[in-house]
Amino acid sequence: MPDYSNLSVLIVDPNQGMRASLHNMLSMLYITKVDDAVSAGTAIRQLSKKSYDVILCEYDLGNASGDSGQDGQQLLEDLRNNKVIAQWTIFIMLTSEGVYGRVIGAAELLPTDYILKPFTVETLSQRFGRAIERRAIFLPVYQQISQGKVKEAVSACLAAEIAQPRYATDFAKLRAELLQSTGQTAAAELAYASVLQTKQVGWAQLGQARCMHLLKRHSEAQAALENLIAGNPKFMAAYDLLAKVHRVQGNDTGAKHVLQDAIAISPNMVGRLRNLGEVALATGDVDGAEKAYKQVVAKAKYSEFRDPEDHLNLVRTLVSKGDANGAAGVVRDLERSLRSSPNVDVCRAFCSALVQELNGNAEAAVTELSAALAALGDARVSNALKLSLAQSLMANQMDEQASTLFSALTRDAASGVTDAQVVALCEKAGRADMAERFGKKVDSEVDAMVRMAAEKSRSGDLRGAVAVMQEALRRRPDNTGLWTVAATAMLRQITDLGWDGPLAAQAAGLLKRIREINPGHPLLAGLIAQYQAARQKYNVAPPATAAPQSAAQAQPAPVESR
């Protein structure tokens, strides 16, 4: 029997007899570095202090005494989403045959392996051997990824596809995921397509659809995902992406139905239930949102990574249906069950403000909103919460505070909140005055950006000038006056500093938009000539997808900040 004496193992099982049996089996494999955890909570605390080579986890943790009612799947979801365990950690789920049939049918988080109980030490040894062999082959790449050497990891995957034919498909999958994660979406799509030429595998179909979505080819992504689900109705990740694709196309109702179908198959994923609550609320299905958010709060109750925003979302839902008593009860549960922290304090105060507002206590609502703002500086909460808080500030006539929060969100490209969205929210709330003031403020800021870009360009900081203009375009994408200024800055950088494919695509997109809006624009012909001259200077062929007569006819890339 192989010697696994160097391995460290964490057993996660509430049953003392099972833990003792596993200890005996591990000792027969010469494994002595073994620790125990009786619940998901104790496992996470152990793993936060110490890493293990192998985690042996019982699926059914619900009988644990103490602080955990999570099952093994929910524990793995927490460990993966919060990056508690390394990519190379071996996670083996232990389960009975009856439970296995239910779990594997909708397997989502892909543990390293499943072992059906009862099992022998020989079975355990075989599974260890298989997992350790695979880990040894992938470990160099995983270590490069952990060190931030993604480019080297991509090259290593490509080489391993040839050197390790048994794992060629797995390395191709990892390479495509790395390309996508670093923004090389077109290259990632080609990698997935290459796999699909030889074999129709679900993960490659999903990856290709995700690339289509990121490249804003949403209708193609939708068709691909619907085809994937039709052929493999238990490929759960496809449902999540399809719901996202529906939402970006403005079809919240379609997204809700997709998520409901997914939850009917696999009901325990907290993240999916959160998404269903959000989309149900967006479609006006308050009862559906209440049901989803109540499940989220209940299922996350025993998680070490409880999010107080779950309680806030449930309070928002109950307030929207006028249930003041129910909302107040959720606030009390939040106060009892979560220790004070900036995140908790923001959510508690915001929840209380919503309840006070529903009860007509305007002064108390303002006091609680002020408390939420005071805690916000040290908190790490979602941008959706901040946007909702800003709307409540505006509704309670706290205009200055609302405007400050709106501005902070729109200046942060990562927030996803646009100036146009804020103006629309103000107008929808009947605050045309605030919408006008905010719009004028943004216009003033954009004008200042244009002047800053001109100064940077005069001083020779061409990349700095382009970066500022890209931010101006993000803030005011439909300001036609910015298009020629931005295109001029981009083409100057390309001409003087060297060819930049994504930047050239963005410039081409701007030229195309100018041509569509005003084909007689006095600067258009000169900008097109400059674009073509840059292509000739750097010997860059036109895009393979078309043979445009001018740069303005080239297929554009989305205008976005780099």
Salt bridges, closest charged atoms under 4 A:
ASP35 OD2 - LYS50 NZ 3.01
ASP36 OD1 - HIS23 NE2 2.86
ASP53 OD1 - ARG135 NH1 3.18
GLU58 OE1 - LYS117 NZ 2.49
ASP67 OD2 - ARG45 NH2 2.76
GLU108 OE1 - ARG272 NH2 2.64
ASP113 OD1 - ARG127 NH1 3.27
ASP113 OD2 - ARG130 NH2 2.82
GLU133 OE2 - ARG166 NH1 2.89
GLU161 OE2 - ARG175 NE 2.64
ASP170 OD2 - ARG134 NH2 3.88
GLU177 OE2 - LYS173 NZ 2.76
GLU189 OE2 - ARG217 NH2 2.76
GLU220 OE2 - ARG217 NE 2.93
ASP240 OD1 - ARG272 NE 2.70
ASP252 OD1 - ARG247 NE 2.95
GLU278 OE2 - ARG247 NH1 3.05
ASP285 OD2 - LYS256 NZ 3.17
ASP287 OD1 - LYS321 NZ 3.24
GLU290 OE2 - LYS294 NZ 2.77
GLU290 OE1 - LYS321 NZ 2.64
GLU304 OE2 - ARG45 NH1 2.95
ASP310 OD1 - ARG274 NE 2.66
ASP333 OD2 - HIS311 NE2 2.77
ASP333 OD1 - ARG336 NH2 3.98
GLU335 OE2 - ARG348 NH1 3.83
GLU368 OE1 - ARG348 NH2 3.10
ASP399 OD2 - ARG431 NH2 2.50
ASP399 OD2 - ARG437 NH2 3.67
ASP419 OD2 - ARG475 NE 2.66
ASP433 OD1 - ARG431 NE 3.14
ASP433 OD2 - ARG437 NH1 3.54
GLU436 OE2 - LYS440 NZ 3.29
ASP443 OD1 - ARG476 NE 2.97
GLU445 OE2 - ARG411 NH2 2.52
GLU445 OE1 - ARG475 NH2 2.95
GLU455 OE1 - ARG458 NH2 2.96
ASP461 OD2 - LYS456 NZ 3.71
GLU471 OE2 - ARG474 NH2 2.82
ASP478 OD1 - ARG513 NH2 3.61
ASP496 OD2 - ARG492 NE 3.65
ASP500 OD2 - ARG562 NH2 3.01
GLU516 OE2 - LYS512 NZ 2.44
